[in-house]
Amino acid sequence: MKAADIPDDVFLAAVAATLPMSAGSCWRFRHDVQAALERMLGTELPEKLFLAKARKLGARRLLEGCTRCSCRGDYHLPRECFEHRCCYSADFDWSAHPAWHPSWDCDTAG
């Protein structure tokens, strides 16, 4: 199996299905996300494979957080980043973000 064999939407669904680290937070622990993804796929994944998929999603900006360095491997979805204003400055142009959706209302976030 290689990273391309893991569907993007399933990986992102695993992130969404994982509880955040704390109330009011959007960050999920890498190991919790991996466990959720393994349950969804019905198979264990080598850590290297899981991290490779996270890096690929991060490079395409479909997943935010520690996708390149994997220092702690905390992840969240771009929509949550927008809502919590956790990764970008207040003047960041969200309409240029690859995961941007017009339903995100800039005037009501954060």
Biopython code that builds the backbone (N, CA, C, O; Angstrom):
import numpy as np
from Bio.PDB.StructureBuilder import StructureBuilder

atoms = [
    (1, "MET", "N", (0.853, -1.179, 0.000)),
    (1, "MET", "CA", (0.000, 0.000, 0.000)),
    (1, "MET", "C", (0.890, 1.230, 0.000)),
    (1, "MET", "O", (1.958, 1.244, 0.613)),
    (2, "LYS", "N", (0.426, 2.277, -0.708)),
    (2, "LYS", "CA", (1.128, 3.552, -0.720)),
    (2, "LYS", "C", (0.147, 4.665, -0.368)),
    (2, "LYS", "O", (-1.063, 4.443, -0.338)),
    (3, "ALA", "N", (0.661, 5.848, -0.104)),
    (3, "ALA", "CA", (-0.177, 6.974, 0.342)),
    (3, "ALA", "C", (-1.325, 7.244, -0.628)),
    (3, "ALA", "O", (-2.432, 7.574, -0.201)),
    (4, "ALA", "N", (-1.070, 7.107, -1.923)),
    (4, "ALA", "CA", (-2.103, 7.367, -2.931)),
    (4, "ALA", "C", (-3.273, 6.391, -2.819)),
    (4, "ALA", "O", (-4.368, 6.681, -3.301)),
    (5, "ASP", "N", (-3.052, 5.238, -2.189)),
    (5, "ASP", "CA", (-4.117, 4.243, -2.032)),
    (5, "ASP", "C", (-5.111, 4.618, -0.930)),
    (5, "ASP", "O", (-6.190, 4.031, -0.846)),
    (6, "ILE", "N", (-4.760, 5.577, -0.099)),
    (6, "ILE", "CA", (-5.664, 6.037, 0.966)),
    (6, "ILE", "C", (-6.458, 7.212, 0.404)),
    (6, "ILE", "O", (-5.875, 8.251, 0.093)),
    (7, "PRO", "N", (-7.771, 7.070, 0.268)),
    (7, "PRO", "CA", (-8.571, 8.168, -0.279)),
    (7, "PRO", "C", (-8.479, 9.425, 0.599)),
    (7, "PRO", "O", (-8.555, 9.352, 1.825)),
    (8, "ASP", "N", (-8.315, 10.560, -0.055)),
    (8, "ASP", "CA", (-8.234, 11.836, 0.672)),
    (8, "ASP", "C", (-9.435, 12.029, 1.584)),
    (8, "ASP", "O", (-9.288, 12.393, 2.751)),
    (9, "ASP", "N", (-10.632, 11.781, 1.041)),
    (9, "ASP", "CA", (-11.843, 12.047, 1.820)),
    (9, "ASP", "C", (-11.941, 11.151, 3.050)),
    (9, "ASP", "O", (-12.503, 11.560, 4.066)),
    (10, "VAL", "N", (-11.404, 9.937, 2.972)),
    (10, "VAL", "CA", (-11.428, 9.045, 4.139)),
    (10, "VAL", "C", (-10.454, 9.549, 5.204)),
    (10, "VAL", "O", (-10.778, 9.552, 6.391)),
    (11, "PHE", "N", (-9.267, 9.971, 4.784)),
    (11, "PHE", "CA", (-8.300, 10.517, 5.739)),
    (11, "PHE", "C", (-8.896, 11.746, 6.428)),
    (11, "PHE", "O", (-8.829, 11.866, 7.652)),
    (12, "LEU", "N", (-9.474, 12.652, 5.648)),
    (12, "LEU", "CA", (-10.045, 13.874, 6.221)),
    (12, "LEU", "C", (-11.246, 13.562, 7.105)),
    (12, "LEU", "O", (-11.482, 14.252, 8.096)),
    (13, "ALA", "N", (-12.008, 12.526, 6.754)),
    (13, "ALA", "CA", (-13.123, 12.102, 7.608)),
    (13, "ALA", "C", (-12.605, 11.561, 8.943)),
    (13, "ALA", "O", (-13.240, 11.744, 9.981)),
    (14, "ALA", "N", (-11.451, 10.895, 8.906)),
    (14, "ALA", "CA", (-10.848, 10.396, 10.154)),
    (14, "ALA", "C", (-10.438, 11.564, 11.046)),
    (14, "ALA", "O", (-10.591, 11.500, 12.266)),
    (15, "VAL", "N", (-9.918, 12.626, 10.442)),
    (15, "VAL", "CA", (-9.576, 13.822, 11.217)),
    (15, "VAL", "C", (-10.847, 14.400, 11.841)),
    (15, "VAL", "O", (-10.876, 14.711, 13.032)),
    (16, "ALA", "N", (-11.888, 14.541, 11.033)),
    (16, "ALA", "CA", (-13.141, 15.117, 11.525)),
    (16, "ALA", "C", (-13.773, 14.259, 12.619)),
    (16, "ALA", "O", (-14.414, 14.787, 13.527)),
    (17, "ALA", "N", (-13.596, 12.938, 12.538)),
    (17, "ALA", "CA", (-14.208, 12.026, 13.504)),
    (17, "ALA", "C", (-13.430, 11.927, 14.813)),
    (17, "ALA", "O", (-13.929, 11.361, 15.785)),
    (18, "THR", "N", (-12.226, 12.466, 14.848)),
    (18, "THR", "CA", (-11.385, 12.397, 16.044)),
    (18, "THR", "C", (-11.665, 13.606, 16.936)),
    (18, "THR", "O", (-11.729, 14.740, 16.461)),
    (19, "LEU", "N", (-11.827, 13.351, 18.211)),
    (19, "LEU", "CA", (-12.092, 14.445, 19.145)),
    (19, "LEU", "C", (-10.869, 15.341, 19.281)),
    (19, "LEU", "O", (-9.739, 14.853, 19.310)),
    (20, "PRO", "N", (-11.089, 16.656, 19.365)),
    (20, "PRO", "CA", (-9.966, 17.574, 19.590)),
    (20, "PRO", "C", (-9.301, 17.324, 20.948)),
    (20, "PRO", "O", (-9.872, 16.684, 21.832)),
    (21, "MET", "N", (-8.090, 17.843, 21.084)),
    (21, "MET", "CA", (-7.311, 17.656, 22.317)),
    (21, "MET", "C", (-8.022, 18.198, 23.544)),
    (21, "MET", "O", (-7.950, 17.615, 24.626)),
    (22, "SER", "N", (-8.716, 19.332, 23.365)),
    (22, "SER", "CA", (-9.419, 19.944, 24.484)),
    (22, "SER", "C", (-10.625, 20.716, 23.968)),
    (22, "SER", "O", (-10.705, 21.038, 22.783)),
    (23, "ALA", "N", (-11.550, 21.006, 24.855)),
    (23, "ALA", "CA", (-12.750, 21.750, 24.482)),
    (23, "ALA", "C", (-12.359, 23.113, 23.895)),
    (23, "ALA", "O", (-11.473, 23.789, 24.417)),
    (24, "GLY", "N", (-13.017, 23.498, 22.827)),
    (24, "GLY", "CA", (-12.738, 24.779, 22.199)),
    (24, "GLY", "C", (-11.525, 24.756, 21.289)),
    (24, "GLY", "O", (-11.164, 25.779, 20.706)),
    (25, "SER", "N", (-10.899, 23.609, 21.164)),
    (25, "SER", "CA", (-9.721, 23.455, 20.324)),
    (25, "SER", "C", (-10.114, 22.731, 19.040)),
    (25, "SER", "O", (-11.158, 22.081, 18.984)),
    (26, "CYS", "N", (-9.289, 22.843, 18.023)),
    (26, "CYS", "CA", (-9.550, 22.100, 16.792)),
    (26, "CYS", "C", (-8.426, 21.117, 16.485)),
    (26, "CYS", "O", (-8.492, 20.402, 15.486)),
    (27, "TRP", "N", (-7.406, 21.070, 17.320)),
    (27, "TRP", "CA", (-6.248, 20.214, 17.081)),
    (27, "TRP", "C", (-6.509, 18.786, 17.529)),
    (27, "TRP", "O", (-7.047, 18.550, 18.611)),
    (28, "ARG", "N", (-6.118, 17.828, 16.676)),
    (28, "ARG", "CA", (-6.225, 16.405, 17.017)),
    (28, "ARG", "C", (-4.838, 15.781, 17.064)),
    (28, "ARG", "O", (-3.972, 16.124, 16.259)),
    (29, "PHE", "N", (-4.627, 14.879, 17.989)),
    (29, "PHE", "CA", (-3.358, 14.165, 18.077)),
    (29, "PHE", "C", (-3.205, 13.210, 16.895)),
    (29, "PHE", "O", (-4.160, 12.550, 16.484)),
    (30, "ARG", "N", (-2.017, 13.151, 16.371)),
    (30, "ARG", "CA", (-1.704, 12.290, 15.229)),
    (30, "ARG", "C", (-2.102, 10.837, 15.488)),
    (30, "ARG", "O", (-2.714, 10.199, 14.631)),
    (31, "HIS", "N", (-1.759, 10.313, 16.661)),
    (31, "HIS", "CA", (-2.028, 8.904, 16.942)),
    (31, "HIS", "C", (-3.524, 8.611, 17.024)),
    (31, "HIS", "O", (-3.961, 7.522, 16.654)),
    (32, "ASP", "N", (-4.312, 9.573, 17.505)),
    (32, "ASP", "CA", (-5.765, 9.401, 17.543)),
    (32, "ASP", "C", (-6.340, 9.390, 16.132)),
    (32, "ASP", "O", (-7.236, 8.605, 15.823)),
    (33, "VAL", "N", (-5.819, 10.264, 15.282)),
    (33, "VAL", "CA", (-6.279, 10.307, 13.888)),
    (33, "VAL", "C", (-5.901, 9.007, 13.182)),
    (33, "VAL", "O", (-6.704, 8.444, 12.438)),
    (34, "GLN", "N", (-4.688, 8.536, 13.414)),
    (34, "GLN", "CA", (-4.259, 7.287, 12.784)),
    (34, "GLN", "C", (-5.149, 6.127, 13.221)),
    (34, "GLN", "O", (-5.528, 5.295, 12.397)),
    (35, "ALA", "N", (-5.482, 6.064, 14.491)),
    (35, "ALA", "CA", (-6.353, 4.993, 14.991)),
    (35, "ALA", "C", (-7.732, 5.071, 14.332)),
    (35, "ALA", "O", (-8.299, 4.044, 13.960)),
    (36, "ALA", "N", (-8.272, 6.275, 14.188)),
    (36, "ALA", "CA", (-9.572, 6.447, 13.533)),
    (36, "ALA", "C", (-9.501, 6.022, 12.069)),
    (36, "ALA", "O", (-10.405, 5.356, 11.564)),
    (37, "LEU", "N", (-8.434, 6.408, 11.399)),
    (37, "LEU", "CA", (-8.269, 6.048, 9.993)),
    (37, "LEU", "C", (-8.150, 4.529, 9.835)),
    (37, "LEU", "O", (-8.738, 3.951, 8.920)),
    (38, "GLU", "N", (-7.405, 3.896, 10.710)),
    (38, "GLU", "CA", (-7.254, 2.437, 10.648)),
    (38, "GLU", "C", (-8.593, 1.735, 10.852)),
    (38, "GLU", "O", (-8.875, 0.728, 10.203)),
    (39, "ARG", "N", (-9.420, 2.268, 11.758)),
    (39, "ARG", "CA", (-10.762, 1.690, 11.949)),
    (39, "ARG", "C", (-11.592, 1.839, 10.676)),
    (39, "ARG", "O", (-12.292, 0.911, 10.273)),
    (40, "MET", "N", (-11.510, 3.010, 10.049)),
    (40, "MET", "CA", (-12.284, 3.262, 8.827)),
    (40, "MET", "C", (-11.832, 2.380, 7.667)),
    (40, "MET", "O", (-12.652, 1.906, 6.881)),
    (41, "LEU", "N", (-10.532, 2.165, 7.568)),
    (41, "LEU", "CA", (-9.993, 1.355, 6.480)),
    (41, "LEU", "C", (-10.016, -0.137, 6.791)),
    (41, "LEU", "O", (-9.924, -0.968, 5.886)),
    (42, "GLY", "N", (-10.140, -0.472, 8.069)),
    (42, "GLY", "CA", (-10.162, -1.873, 8.468)),
    (42, "GLY", "C", (-8.801, -2.543, 8.426)),
    (42, "GLY", "O", (-8.712, -3.764, 8.305)),
    (43, "THR", "N", (-7.743, -1.753, 8.526)),
    (43, "THR", "CA", (-6.394, -2.314, 8.505)),
    (43, "THR", "C", (-5.429, -1.391, 9.238)),
    (43, "THR", "O", (-5.641, -0.180, 9.303)),
    (44, "GLU", "N", (-4.376, -1.968, 9.783)),
    (44, "GLU", "CA", (-3.336, -1.163, 10.413)),
    (44, "GLU", "C", (-2.470, -0.519, 9.335)),
    (44, "GLU", "O", (-2.264, -1.085, 8.261)),
    (45, "LEU", "N", (-1.970, 0.667, 9.642)),
    (45, "LEU", "CA", (-1.104, 1.392, 8.709)),
    (45, "LEU", "C", (0.263, 1.609, 9.341)),
    (45, "LEU", "O", (0.354, 1.989, 10.509)),
    (46, "PRO", "N", (1.307, 1.374, 8.595)),
    (46, "PRO", "CA", (2.630, 1.741, 9.110)),
    (46, "PRO", "C", (2.684, 3.252, 9.334)),
    (46, "PRO", "O", (2.115, 4.025, 8.564)),
    (47, "GLU", "N", (3.366, 3.656, 10.386)),
    (47, "GLU", "CA", (3.443, 5.084, 10.705)),
    (47, "GLU", "C", (3.990, 5.893, 9.532)),
    (47, "GLU", "O", (3.507, 6.991, 9.254)),
    (48, "LYS", "N", (5.000, 5.354, 8.844)),
    (48, "LYS", "CA", (5.590, 6.048, 7.699)),
    (48, "LYS", "C", (4.556, 6.333, 6.607)),
    (48, "LYS", "O", (4.558, 7.408, 6.007)),
    (49, "LEU", "N", (3.683, 5.371, 6.359)),
    (49, "LEU", "CA", (2.637, 5.533, 5.353)),
    (49, "LEU", "C", (1.627, 6.595, 5.787)),
    (49, "LEU", "O", (1.238, 7.453, 4.995)),
    (50, "PHE", "N", (1.211, 6.528, 7.044)),
    (50, "PHE", "CA", (0.272, 7.513, 7.579)),
    (50, "PHE", "C", (0.857, 8.927, 7.472)),
    (50, "PHE", "O", (0.177, 9.851, 7.023)),
    (51, "LEU", "N", (2.103, 9.088, 7.879)),
    (51, "LEU", "CA", (2.741, 10.410, 7.832)),
    (51, "LEU", "C", (2.926, 10.892, 6.399)),
    (51, "LEU", "O", (2.807, 12.087, 6.127)),
    (52, "ALA", "N", (3.214, 9.978, 5.484)),
    (52, "ALA", "CA", (3.357, 10.362, 4.080)),
    (52, "ALA", "C", (2.042, 10.917, 3.533)),
    (52, "ALA", "O", (2.039, 11.914, 2.811)),
    (53, "LYS", "N", (0.936, 10.276, 3.874)),
    (53, "LYS", "CA", (-0.376, 10.762, 3.418)),
    (53, "LYS", "C", (-0.681, 12.124, 4.032)),
    (53, "LYS", "O", (-1.180, 13.015, 3.346)),
    (54, "ALA", "N", (-0.386, 12.291, 5.315)),
    (54, "ALA", "CA", (-0.612, 13.583, 5.977)),
    (54, "ALA", "C", (0.229, 14.673, 5.307)),
    (54, "ALA", "O", (-0.263, 15.778, 5.082)),
    (55, "ARG", "N", (1.489, 14.375, 4.987)),
    (55, "ARG", "CA", (2.355, 15.349, 4.309)),
    (55, "ARG", "C", (1.778, 15.740, 2.948)),
    (55, "ARG", "O", (1.778, 16.916, 2.585)),
    (56, "LYS", "N", (1.289, 14.756, 2.201)),
    (56, "LYS", "CA", (0.731, 15.032, 0.878)),
    (56, "LYS", "C", (-0.522, 15.906, 0.980)),
    (56, "LYS", "O", (-0.700, 16.838, 0.195)),
    (57, "LEU", "N", (-1.378, 15.603, 1.940)),
    (57, "LEU", "CA", (-2.571, 16.433, 2.144)),
    (57, "LEU", "C", (-2.189, 17.838, 2.608)),
    (57, "LEU", "O", (-2.799, 18.825, 2.197)),
    (58, "GLY", "N", (-1.177, 17.915, 3.467)),
    (58, "GLY", "CA", (-0.704, 19.219, 3.930)),
    (58, "GLY", "C", (-0.102, 20.037, 2.799)),
    (58, "GLY", "O", (-0.318, 21.247, 2.726)),
    (59, "ALA", "N", (0.648, 19.391, 1.920)),
    (59, "ALA", "CA", (1.257, 20.098, 0.790)),
    (59, "ALA", "C", (0.187, 20.678, -0.138)),
    (59, "ALA", "O", (0.387, 21.717, -0.766)),
    (60, "ARG", "N", (-0.949, 19.986, -0.209)),
    (60, "ARG", "CA", (-2.063, 20.475, -1.038)),
    (60, "ARG", "C", (-2.994, 21.375, -0.231)),
    (60, "ARG", "O", (-3.998, 21.865, -0.747)),
    (61, "ARG", "N", (-2.656, 21.584, 1.026)),
    (61, "ARG", "CA", (-3.395, 22.440, 1.962)),
    (61, "ARG", "C", (-4.819, 21.971, 2.200)),
    (61, "ARG", "O", (-5.719, 22.774, 2.448)),
    (62, "LEU", "N", (-5.010, 20.667, 2.121)),
    (62, "LEU", "CA", (-6.297, 20.069, 2.457)),
    (62, "LEU", "C", (-6.335, 19.668, 3.922)),
    (62, "LEU", "O", (-7.394, 19.364, 4.471)),
    (63, "LEU", "N", (-5.154, 19.674, 4.551)),
    (63, "LEU", "CA", (-5.002, 19.363, 5.963)),
    (63, "LEU", "C", (-4.041, 20.386, 6.546)),
    (63, "LEU", "O", (-3.006, 20.682, 5.947)),
    (64, "GLU", "N", (-4.376, 20.923, 7.700)),
    (64, "GLU", "CA", (-3.534, 21.926, 8.348)),
    (64, "GLU", "C", (-2.923, 21.328, 9.615)),
    (64, "GLU", "O", (-3.399, 20.322, 10.140)),
    (65, "GLY", "N", (-1.868, 21.967, 10.085)),
    (65, "GLY", "CA", (-1.216, 21.526, 11.309)),
    (65, "GLY", "C", (0.213, 21.103, 11.045)),
    (65, "GLY", "O", (0.874, 21.627, 10.148)),
    (66, "CYS", "N", (0.676, 20.166, 11.820)),
    (66, "CYS", "CA", (2.072, 19.704, 11.751)),
    (66, "CYS", "C", (2.213, 18.586, 10.731)),
    (66, "CYS", "O", (2.535, 17.454, 11.090)),
    (67, "THR", "N", (1.978, 18.889, 9.483)),
    (67, "THR", "CA", (2.019, 17.848, 8.454)),
    (67, "THR", "C", (3.412, 17.644, 7.884)),
    (67, "THR", "O", (3.731, 16.546, 7.430)),
    (68, "ARG", "N", (4.246, 18.668, 7.897)),
    (68, "ARG", "CA", (5.597, 18.540, 7.334)),
    (68, "ARG", "C", (6.597, 18.022, 8.364)),
    (68, "ARG", "O", (7.362, 17.098, 8.087)),
    (69, "CYS", "N", (6.586, 18.611, 9.532)),
    (69, "CYS", "CA", (7.609, 18.261, 10.524)),
    (69, "CYS", "C", (7.202, 17.075, 11.393)),
    (69, "CYS", "O", (8.063, 16.355, 11.898)),
    (70, "SER", "N", (5.923, 16.872, 11.568)),
    (70, "SER", "CA", (5.398, 15.812, 12.434)),
    (70, "SER", "C", (5.955, 15.902, 13.852)),
    (70, "SER", "O", (6.092, 14.889, 14.537)),
    (71, "CYS", "N", (6.276, 17.123, 14.288)),
    (71, "CYS", "CA", (6.833, 17.315, 15.626)),
    (71, "CYS", "C", (5.944, 16.660, 16.678)),
    (71, "CYS", "O", (6.410, 15.864, 17.493)),
    (72, "ARG", "N", (4.675, 17.001, 16.648)),
    (72, "ARG", "CA", (3.705, 16.319, 17.503)),
    (72, "ARG", "C", (2.647, 15.667, 16.640)),
    (72, "ARG", "O", (1.940, 14.759, 17.075)),
    (73, "GLY", "N", (2.548, 16.140, 15.418)),
    (73, "GLY", "CA", (1.568, 15.571, 14.507)),
    (73, "GLY", "C", (0.151, 15.994, 14.810)),
    (73, "GLY", "O", (-0.776, 15.194, 14.679)),
    (74, "ASP", "N", (-0.034, 17.221, 15.206)),
    (74, "ASP", "CA", (-1.368, 17.725, 15.489)),
    (74, "ASP", "C", (-1.989, 18.218, 14.186)),
    (74, "ASP", "O", (-1.365, 18.963, 13.430)),
    (75, "TYR", "N", (-3.218, 17.795, 13.935)),
    (75, "TYR", "CA", (-3.887, 18.120, 12.670)),
    (75, "TYR", "C", (-5.238, 18.765, 12.916)),
    (75, "TYR", "O", (-5.861, 18.574, 13.960)),
    (76, "HIS", "N", (-5.670, 19.528, 11.935)),
    (76, "HIS", "CA", (-7.036, 20.021, 11.894)),
    (76, "HIS", "C", (-7.398, 20.318, 10.450)),
    (76, "HIS", "O", (-6.529, 20.393, 9.582)),
    (77, "LEU", "N", (-8.684, 20.484, 10.206)),
    (77, "LEU", "CA", (-9.182, 20.753, 8.859)),
    (77, "LEU", "C", (-9.093, 22.248, 8.561)),
    (77, "LEU", "O", (-9.186, 23.060, 9.481)),
    (78, "PRO", "N", (-8.916, 22.626, 7.302)),
    (78, "PRO", "CA", (-8.813, 24.046, 6.956)),
    (78, "PRO", "C", (-10.004, 24.874, 7.427)),
    (78, "PRO", "O", (-9.832, 26.016, 7.854)),
    (79, "ARG", "N", (-11.195, 24.318, 7.354)),
    (79, "ARG", "CA", (-12.379, 25.062, 7.811)),
    (79, "ARG", "C", (-12.238, 25.426, 9.287)),
    (79, "ARG", "O", (-12.602, 26.530, 9.692)),
    (80, "GLU", "N", (-11.717, 24.513, 10.082)),
    (80, "GLU", "CA", (-11.533, 24.779, 11.502)),
    (80, "GLU", "C", (-10.447, 25.831, 11.724)),
    (80, "GLU", "O", (-10.536, 26.646, 12.642)),
    (81, "CYS", "N", (-9.446, 25.802, 10.890)),
    (81, "CYS", "CA", (-8.386, 26.803, 10.972)),
    (81, "CYS", "C", (-8.985, 28.189, 10.726)),
    (81, "CYS", "O", (-8.652, 29.156, 11.412)),
    (82, "PHE", "N", (-9.861, 28.262, 9.749)),
    (82, "PHE", "CA", (-10.552, 29.505, 9.438)),
    (82, "PHE", "C", (-11.408, 29.954, 10.619)),
    (82, "PHE", "O", (-11.382, 31.124, 11.000)),
    (83, "GLU", "N", (-12.158, 29.034, 11.192)),
    (83, "GLU", "CA", (-13.066, 29.369, 12.294)),
    (83, "GLU", "C", (-12.327, 29.780, 13.562)),
    (83, "GLU", "O", (-12.769, 30.686, 14.269)),
    (84, "HIS", "N", (-11.208, 29.124, 13.857)),
    (84, "HIS", "CA", (-10.460, 29.385, 15.092)),
    (84, "HIS", "C", (-9.318, 30.380, 14.893)),
    (84, "HIS", "O", (-8.711, 30.828, 15.866)),
    (85, "ARG", "N", (-9.026, 30.727, 13.651)),
    (85, "ARG", "CA", (-7.909, 31.640, 13.317)),
    (85, "ARG", "C", (-6.615, 31.184, 13.979)),
    (85, "ARG", "O", (-5.924, 31.965, 14.634)),
    (86, "CYS", "N", (-6.300, 29.895, 13.794)),
    (86, "CYS", "CA", (-5.159, 29.353, 14.523)),
    (86, "CYS", "C", (-3.857, 29.300, 13.738)),
    (86, "CYS", "O", (-2.802, 29.166, 14.358)),
    (87, "CYS", "N", (-3.864, 29.396, 12.443)),
    (87, "CYS", "CA", (-2.621, 29.238, 11.683)),
    (87, "CYS", "C", (-2.237, 30.448, 10.839)),
    (87, "CYS", "O", (-1.084, 30.574, 10.428)),
    (88, "TYR", "N", (-3.164, 31.312, 10.584)),
    (88, "TYR", "CA", (-2.911, 32.421, 9.677)),
    (88, "TYR", "C", (-3.251, 33.750, 10.334)),
    (88, "TYR", "O", (-4.037, 33.803, 11.280)),
    (89, "SER", "N", (-2.657, 34.813, 9.829)),
    (89, "SER", "CA", (-2.936, 36.148, 10.371)),
    (89, "SER", "C", (-4.356, 36.564, 9.992)),
    (89, "SER", "O", (-4.970, 35.990, 9.092)),
    (90, "ALA", "N", (-4.853, 37.553, 10.684)),
    (90, "ALA", "CA", (-6.226, 38.016, 10.471)),
    (90, "ALA", "C", (-6.458, 38.515, 9.051)),
    (90, "ALA", "O", (-7.586, 38.461, 8.561)),
    (91, "ASP", "N", (-5.427, 38.995, 8.387)),
    (91, "ASP", "CA", (-5.608, 39.536, 7.039)),
    (91, "ASP", "C", (-5.340, 38.503, 5.932)),
    (91, "ASP", "O", (-5.243, 38.867, 4.760)),
    (92, "PHE", "N", (-5.222, 37.225, 6.298)),
    (92, "PHE", "CA", (-4.986, 36.169, 5.322)),
    (92, "PHE", "C", (-6.148, 36.097, 4.334)),
    (92, "PHE", "O", (-7.311, 36.141, 4.737)),
    (93, "ASP", "N", (-5.837, 35.985, 3.040)),
    (93, "ASP", "CA", (-6.866, 35.906, 1.996)),
    (93, "ASP", "C", (-7.352, 34.463, 1.865)),
    (93, "ASP", "O", (-6.776, 33.671, 1.120)),
    (94, "TRP", "N", (-8.408, 34.133, 2.591)),
    (94, "TRP", "CA", (-8.924, 32.767, 2.583)),
    (94, "TRP", "C", (-9.490, 32.367, 1.238)),
    (94, "TRP", "O", (-9.510, 31.180, 0.915)),
    (95, "SER", "N", (-9.949, 33.317, 0.447)),
    (95, "SER", "CA", (-10.527, 32.956, -0.846)),
    (95, "SER", "C", (-9.488, 32.334, -1.775)),
    (95, "SER", "O", (-9.854, 31.682, -2.753)),
    (96, "ALA", "N", (-8.203, 32.523, -1.488)),
    (96, "ALA", "CA", (-7.140, 31.928, -2.294)),
    (96, "ALA", "C", (-6.712, 30.555, -1.764)),
    (96, "ALA", "O", (-5.911, 29.873, -2.404)),
    (97, "HIS", "N", (-7.228, 30.148, -0.619)),
    (97, "HIS", "CA", (-6.853, 28.861, -0.024)),
    (97, "HIS", "C", (-7.489, 27.735, -0.843)),
    (97, "HIS", "O", (-8.666, 27.821, -1.192)),
    (98, "PRO", "N", (-6.728, 26.679, -1.154)),
    (98, "PRO", "CA", (-7.257, 25.587, -1.978)),
    (98, "PRO", "C", (-8.500, 24.898, -1.414)),
    (98, "PRO", "O", (-9.305, 24.362, -2.176)),
    (99, "ALA", "N", (-8.663, 24.904, -0.115)),
    (99, "ALA", "CA", (-9.820, 24.236, 0.488)),
    (99, "ALA", "C", (-10.980, 25.202, 0.736)),
    (99, "ALA", "O", (-12.003, 24.809, 1.297)),
    (100, "TRP", "N", (-10.829, 26.451, 0.326)),
    (100, "TRP", "CA", (-11.855, 27.475, 0.555)),
    (100, "TRP", "C", (-13.193, 27.053, -0.033)),
    (100, "TRP", "O", (-13.260, 26.484, -1.123)),
    (101, "HIS", "N", (-14.240, 27.337, 0.697)),
    (101, "HIS", "CA", (-15.593, 27.112, 0.200)),
    (101, "HIS", "C", (-16.392, 28.389, 0.435)),
    (101, "HIS", "O", (-16.292, 28.983, 1.509)),
    (102, "PRO", "N", (-17.181, 28.823, -0.543)),
    (102, "PRO", "CA", (-17.928, 30.081, -0.399)),
    (102, "PRO", "C", (-18.875, 30.122, 0.804)),
    (102, "PRO", "O", (-19.288, 31.201, 1.228)),
    (103, "SER", "N", (-19.219, 28.958, 1.354)),
    (103, "SER", "CA", (-20.117, 28.962, 2.513)),
    (103, "SER", "C", (-19.419, 29.468, 3.776)),
    (103, "SER", "O", (-20.079, 29.760, 4.773)),
    (104, "TRP", "N", (-18.080, 29.572, 3.738)),
    (104, "TRP", "CA", (-17.355, 30.104, 4.875)),
    (104, "TRP", "C", (-17.577, 31.609, 4.891)),
    (104, "TRP", "O", (-17.202, 32.299, 3.943)),
    (105, "ASP", "N", (-18.155, 32.105, 5.912)),
    (105, "ASP", "CA", (-18.478, 33.524, 5.993)),
    (105, "ASP", "C", (-17.370, 34.267, 6.733)),
    (105, "ASP", "O", (-17.228, 34.131, 7.949)),
    (106, "CYS", "N", (-16.597, 35.042, 6.006)),
    (106, "CYS", "CA", (-15.465, 35.751, 6.597)),
    (106, "CYS", "C", (-15.875, 36.715, 7.701)),
    (106, "CYS", "O", (-15.097, 36.983, 8.617)),
    (107, "ASP", "N", (-17.076, 37.229, 7.617)),
    (107, "ASP", "CA", (-17.488, 38.225, 8.588)),
    (107, "ASP", "C", (-17.909, 37.628, 9.931)),
    (107, "ASP", "O", (-18.034, 38.359, 10.913)),
    (108, "THR", "N", (-18.129, 36.318, 9.989)),
    (108, "THR", "CA", (-18.602, 35.743, 11.250)),
    (108, "THR", "C", (-17.555, 34.865, 11.929)),
    (108, "THR", "O", (-17.785, 34.385, 13.038)),
    (109, "ALA", "N", (-16.431, 34.652, 11.294)),
    (109, "ALA", "CA", (-15.410, 33.775, 11.877)),
    (109, "ALA", "C", (-14.594, 34.519, 12.923)),
    (109, "ALA", "O", (-14.434, 35.739, 12.882)),
    (110, "GLY", "N", (-14.082, 33.721, 13.872)),
    (110, "GLY", "CA", (-13.136, 34.207, 14.883)),
    (110, "GLY", "C", (-13.636, 35.412, 15.544)),
    (110, "GLY", "O", (-12.968, 35.957, 16.423)),
]
sb = StructureBuilder()
sb.init_structure("model")
sb.init_model(0)
sb.init_chain("A")
sb.init_seg("    ")
for serial, (resi, resn, name, xyz) in enumerate(atoms, 1):
    if name == "N":
        sb.init_residue(resn, " ", resi, " ")
    sb.init_atom(name, np.array(xyz, "f"), 0.0, 1.0, " ", f" {name:<3s}", serial, name[0])
structure = sb.get_structure()
